[in-house]
Amino acid sequence: MALKVAIVGRPNVGKSTLFNRLVGKRLALVDDRPGVTRDRRYADGNIGDMDLTLIDTAGYEDVTDDSLEARMREQTEAALDDAELVMFMMDAREGVTSLDRIFAERLRRVHKPIILLANKSESRESGGGVGEAHALGFGEPVAISAEHGEGMADLYAAIVAASQDIFVEEIDEPDKPIRIAVIGRPNAGKSTLINRLIGDDRLLTGPEAGITRDSISVDWQFEGKNIRLVDTAGMRRKARVQEKLEKLSVADTIRAITFAEVVILMMDKDDAFDTQDLQLADLVEREGRALVYVASKWDLEDEPQSRMAKLKGMAEDKLPQLKGSPFVALSSHSGRGVERLMPAVLQAYDTWSVKVKTKDLNTWLSMATQRHPPPAVDGKRIKPKYIAQTKARPPTFVLMANRAESMPEHYKRYLVNSIRESFDLPGTPIRLNVKSSGVNPYAEGGAKSGPERYKGDAKTAPRRVKKAEKEEALSKLPGKALEQKKTRKAQPKILGGLKSSASKKAGSSVAVQKGARGGARQVSRSGRIRTGQKGGAKK
């Protein structure tokens, strides 16, 4: 198992920048303003030959009330308790501040190895700040530049020296988890739902809208299955997104949808399926992910049955391409209906991963085309011939037909809906690719035609081939020879005598003699001239 390292410090000292450098990806959001990171974020990284589990934390604030900063401080305290090694980062340009001293007092009560980092030490102005860092009482500071990658060798040596007495337990790699992303508009209750599922206040929550900025992943187990829940930032309409930080959060959410396998779309029960919810659902369908609808704050609904029927009707009317997607009504705050969510998610995942036998598909194709034949385009009928599933997640099918490019879109939708109904695939995105089967792969220039066989001047070559080669050779002669060839006329060949041979049988034709009228007459072995066919009338 990798060494678990927490990166802590006051706001805007470069913790997320160092986190991204050690991870090797731009996972954490980075901006010039302080307080960008709010939740603690875990990721696997390395430095040299050492594997690390890094924890990015929010900037430490000396606040103990019920404000958002106080809740961010609680997340940092939880990261300190979970880590095995702590990297305390300060800004070498600004030097040691009062908040650095307060945080240093808090870290002295943590009985764990601590490495002091003086970040932003690439300039001359940072020399005084590095010297002031000795006063914090954590030994020699390591001067680094997280932005430019300077001082990484010194950081590696410091981690090796500090982790000599830490026992790292070897644990087998777990099975690949099912990735579930929770998306929705701001303040829909996404973080509260994940906290309710795992039974812990893992994510930062509150009445304020837009608390979550990064996409935070949480590993969890449900009925023996590994689950990775991804909490995302709330997505508003594109016209309302103006700030750079919110644009980064939206891009992070879209990336989480791309890498997810099942997506939970959380909606407020009072204004579900508005324009933004429909756009999010359409994005999930275009990405080919399984979708589960969730109506939150259901404990405040007075007429749950009629409201549920109305919401399901709206889902089928406005999103027919996702017809049959599971719909769950719950309350994240009170926990009502939460137990129905994970069975619906696993059912959607199984449907998304289904594989259909080719024999059953072609039986279905025969029945579907008999029930509703393909239309004729330009007076010519389209004939589907063969269908097979090429991959799952999402289910993807390839249909072979003649004139495939002319198949109308409405007939493709009919086939997709028929597949969904016949093989019980509700809600999952289905891909149908129609390809033409009229091209002969063995024809000249086809995929399997191969290189052209060299005929050459072999003795067994056809007469027309030899003639063509001879004409090509003559065409390359000088002009005079070519002119003579063109003016040359064929002369008839006349044989003046008879060729006889004792070895030939009597009665067989052996020669041709010039007749009185200039024609050729057939002569027998005995010398008689045959004037007509055998058995014909004599003149």
NORCORUR-V727953 format. One record per residue. RES is the residue in three letters. PHI is phi in degrees with one decimal (none if undefined). Layout:
BEGIN
res: {RES:RES}
phi: {PHI:PHI}
END
This chain:
BEGIN
res: {MET:ALA:LEU:LYS:VAL:ALA:ILE:VAL:GLY:ARG:PRO:ASN:VAL:GLY:LYS:SER:THR:LEU:PHE:ASN:ARG:LEU:VAL:GLY:LYS:ARG:LEU:ALA:LEU:VAL:ASP:ASP:ARG:PRO:GLY:VAL:THR:ARG:ASP:ARG:ARG:TYR:ALA:ASP:GLY:ASN:ILE:GLY:ASP:MET:ASP:LEU:THR:LEU:ILE:ASP:THR:ALA:GLY:TYR:GLU:ASP:VAL:THR:ASP:ASP:SER:LEU:GLU:ALA:ARG:MET:ARG:GLU:GLN:THR:GLU:ALA:ALA:LEU:ASP:ASP:ALA:GLU:LEU:VAL:MET:PHE:MET:MET:ASP:ALA:ARG:GLU:GLY:VAL:THR:SER:LEU:ASP:ARG:ILE:PHE:ALA:GLU:ARG:LEU:ARG:ARG:VAL:HIS:LYS:PRO:ILE:ILE:LEU:LEU:ALA:ASN:LYS:SER:GLU:SER:ARG:GLU:SER:GLY:GLY:GLY:VAL:GLY:GLU:ALA:HIS:ALA:LEU:GLY:PHE:GLY:GLU:PRO:VAL:ALA:ILE:SER:ALA:GLU:HIS:GLY:GLU:GLY:MET:ALA:ASP:LEU:TYR:ALA:ALA:ILE:VAL:ALA:ALA:SER:GLN:ASP:ILE:PHE:VAL:GLU:GLU:ILE:ASP:GLU:PRO:ASP:LYS:PRO:ILE:ARG:ILE:ALA:VAL:ILE:GLY:ARG:PRO:ASN:ALA:GLY:LYS:SER:THR:LEU:ILE:ASN:ARG:LEU:ILE:GLY:ASP:ASP:ARG:LEU:LEU:THR:GLY:PRO:GLU:ALA:GLY:ILE:THR:ARG:ASP:SER:ILE:SER:VAL:ASP:TRP:GLN:PHE:GLU:GLY:LYS:ASN:ILE:ARG:LEU:VAL:ASP:THR:ALA:GLY:MET:ARG:ARG:LYS:ALA:ARG:VAL:GLN:GLU:LYS:LEU:GLU:LYS:LEU:SER:VAL:ALA:ASP:THR:ILE:ARG:ALA:ILE:THR:PHE:ALA:GLU:VAL:VAL:ILE:LEU:MET:MET:ASP:LYS:ASP:ASP:ALA:PHE:ASP:THR:GLN:ASP:LEU:GLN:LEU:ALA:ASP:LEU:VAL:GLU:ARG:GLU:GLY:ARG:ALA:LEU:VAL:TYR:VAL:ALA:SER:LYS:TRP:ASP:LEU:GLU:ASP:GLU:PRO:GLN:SER:ARG:MET:ALA:LYS:LEU:LYS:GLY:MET:ALA:GLU:ASP:LYS:LEU:PRO:GLN:LEU:LYS:GLY:SER:PRO:PHE:VAL:ALA:LEU:SER:SER:HIS:SER:GLY:ARG:GLY:VAL:GLU:ARG:LEU:MET:PRO:ALA:VAL:LEU:GLN:ALA:TYR:ASP:THR:TRP:SER:VAL:LYS:VAL:LYS:THR:LYS:ASP:LEU:ASN:THR:TRP:LEU:SER:MET:ALA:THR:GLN:ARG:HIS:PRO:PRO:PRO:ALA:VAL:ASP:GLY:LYS:ARG:ILE:LYS:PRO:LYS:TYR:ILE:ALA:GLN:THR:LYS:ALA:ARG:PRO:PRO:THR:PHE:VAL:LEU:MET:ALA:ASN:ARG:ALA:GLU:SER:MET:PRO:GLU:HIS:TYR:LYS:ARG:TYR:LEU:VAL:ASN:SER:ILE:ARG:GLU:SER:PHE:ASP:LEU:PRO:GLY:THR:PRO:ILE:ARG:LEU:ASN:VAL:LYS:SER:SER:GLY:VAL:ASN:PRO:TYR:ALA:GLU:GLY:GLY:ALA:LYS:SER:GLY:PRO:GLU:ARG:TYR:LYS:GLY:ASP:ALA:LYS:THR:ALA:PRO:ARG:ARG:VAL:LYS:LYS:ALA:GLU:LYS:GLU:GLU:ALA:LEU:SER:LYS:LEU:PRO:GLY:LYS:ALA:LEU:GLU:GLN:LYS:LYS:THR:ARG:LYS:ALA:GLN:PRO:LYS:ILE:LEU:GLY:GLY:LEU:LYS:SER:SER:ALA:SER:LYS:LYS:ALA:GLY:SER:SER:VAL:ALA:VAL:GLN:LYS:GLY:ALA:ARG:GLY:GLY:ALA:ARG:GLN:VAL:SER:ARG:SER:GLY:ARG:ILE:ARG:THR:GLY:GLN:LYS:GLY:GLY:ALA:LYS:LYS}
phi: {none:-77.2:-73.3:-91.0:-124.0:-104.5:-104.8:-126.5:155.3:-75.2:-64.0:61.9:-108.4:106.2:-66.5:-68.5:-65.5:-66.3:-58.8:-65.2:-68.1:-74.5:-75.3:89.6:-141.3:-89.3:-83.6:-82.7:-71.2:-126.9:-150.0:-71.8:-75.8:-78.1:80.8:-70.1:-80.0:-123.9:-90.6:-87.1:-125.5:-107.2:-161.7:-89.9:-146.5:-158.9:-141.1:66.1:-102.2:-103.6:-89.6:-128.2:-108.7:-94.1:-123.0:-90.5:-121.7:-77.6:-63.5:-75.2:-120.9:-86.2:-133.0:-127.9:-89.8:-94.8:-78.1:-65.1:-63.2:-66.9:-69.2:-65.4:-64.3:-63.8:-65.3:-66.8:-61.7:-65.5:-66.3:-64.3:-69.9:-85.4:-81.3:-103.1:-140.6:-116.2:-110.3:-92.2:-108.6:-130.1:-90.9:-71.5:-72.1:-86.0:80.9:-79.8:-104.6:-64.1:-68.7:-63.0:-67.8:-65.1:-68.2:-63.0:-61.9:-67.9:-72.3:-66.8:-85.6:-93.4:-86.7:-142.4:-60.9:-127.6:-111.7:-91.3:-113.3:-105.4:-82.9:61.8:-100.2:-83.4:-107.7:-70.6:-67.5:-87.3:-62.7:-67.1:-65.7:-65.0:-67.3:-67.4:-63.8:-63.0:-70.4:-75.4:84.9:-114.7:85.1:-69.7:-73.9:-97.4:-82.2:-136.5:-134.7:-65.9:-70.6:-103.8:77.7:-86.4:81.0:-69.1:-66.6:-65.9:-66.0:-62.3:-63.8:-67.4:-67.6:-62.6:-68.4:-78.7:-102.1:-67.3:-93.8:-95.1:-89.6:-102.3:-78.2:-86.0:-125.3:-62.8:-67.2:-72.7:-64.8:-62.7:-79.1:-83.3:-88.6:-122.2:-102.6:-109.0:-123.9:157.9:-76.2:-61.0:63.1:-92.0:96.5:-69.7:-65.8:-64.2:-64.2:-66.1:-60.7:-68.7:-66.5:-85.1:73.4:-152.3:-82.4:-75.2:-107.9:-74.7:-130.0:168.9:-73.2:-71.5:-85.2:78.1:-68.7:-76.0:-117.9:-88.0:-87.8:-100.1:-100.0:-129.4:-86.2:-154.7:-122.4:-131.7:54.3:81.2:-105.1:-77.5:-123.6:-120.6:-88.4:-118.1:-88.3:-117.9:-75.9:-65.7:-109.2:-93.5:-64.7:-61.5:-69.0:-89.5:-85.7:-115.7:-74.1:-63.9:-64.6:-68.7:-63.5:-64.9:-65.8:-64.9:-62.7:-66.4:-66.4:-63.4:-65.2:-65.0:-65.5:-63.5:-93.4:-81.8:-110.9:-126.5:-118.1:-101.6:-97.5:-92.0:-134.1:-73.0:-63.0:-79.3:-131.3:-72.2:60.2:-82.4:-60.3:-68.1:-63.4:-65.7:-66.9:-65.8:-64.0:-65.6:-63.4:-63.1:-66.5:-67.6:-79.4:76.8:-109.5:-70.9:-127.1:-129.5:-83.7:-133.1:-101.0:-90.9:58.8:-74.1:-70.3:-96.0:-85.6:-84.1:-121.9:-67.0:-69.0:-65.7:-66.6:-64.7:-61.9:-67.0:-66.0:-65.7:-64.1:-64.8:-64.3:-72.9:-75.5:-89.9:-131.4:-66.8:-69.9:-118.6:-63.2:94.9:-64.2:-60.6:-129.4:-126.0:-108.2:-153.0:-130.5:-67.9:-71.6:-94.2:87.6:-72.4:79.9:-67.7:-67.0:-88.1:-73.4:-64.9:-58.9:-67.2:-65.3:-67.0:-65.3:-63.8:-66.5:-65.3:-64.8:-65.6:-100.0:-71.4:-129.6:-106.8:-69.3:-65.7:-62.1:-65.1:-64.5:-73.6:-64.5:-63.6:-62.2:-63.5:-70.4:-67.7:-74.0:-71.4:-70.6:-143.0:-64.8:-65.8:-73.9:-89.0:-114.4:58.5:77.4:-121.4:-81.8:-88.8:-116.6:-66.3:-117.5:-158.0:-139.0:-152.6:-92.4:-91.6:-161.9:-112.9:57.8:-84.7:-61.1:-123.9:-122.8:-121.1:-109.5:-95.3:-154.8:-79.3:54.6:-65.0:-68.0:-95.0:-68.5:-68.9:-67.1:-67.8:-74.5:-64.1:-63.8:-60.7:-65.0:-63.7:-65.2:-68.5:-62.8:-61.7:-78.7:-73.1:-107.5:56.7:-120.7:-75.1:82.5:-78.4:-65.6:-123.1:-108.2:-125.1:-106.5:-102.6:-122.7:-80.5:-112.7:-85.6:-86.2:-83.1:-70.0:-94.1:-70.7:-62.6:88.4:-77.0:-67.3:-116.8:-71.6:75.3:-71.1:-69.0:-72.5:-80.4:-85.8:63.7:-115.9:-67.4:-68.7:-89.8:-69.0:-62.1:-63.3:-66.9:-69.1:-63.5:-64.1:-65.7:-66.2:-67.6:-64.7:-66.2:-67.5:-69.8:-66.9:-90.7:-72.9:-61.4:-60.3:-66.1:-65.2:-66.7:-66.9:-64.6:-63.3:-69.6:-87.6:-72.1:-116.8:-77.2:-102.8:-70.7:-97.0:-118.3:-100.2:-87.3:-130.0:-108.6:-104.1:-122.6:-148.0:-71.6:-79.3:-83.7:-74.1:-70.8:90.0:-89.0:-78.9:-123.5:-154.0:-123.4:-117.5:-70.6:-86.1:-67.4:-94.6:85.4:-88.8:-96.0:-116.5:-88.7:-118.6:-85.6:-66.6:-83.3:104.7:-74.5:-91.0:-85.1:-92.9:-155.9:-76.4:-68.4:85.5:-81.5:-75.8:-89.0:-84.9}
END
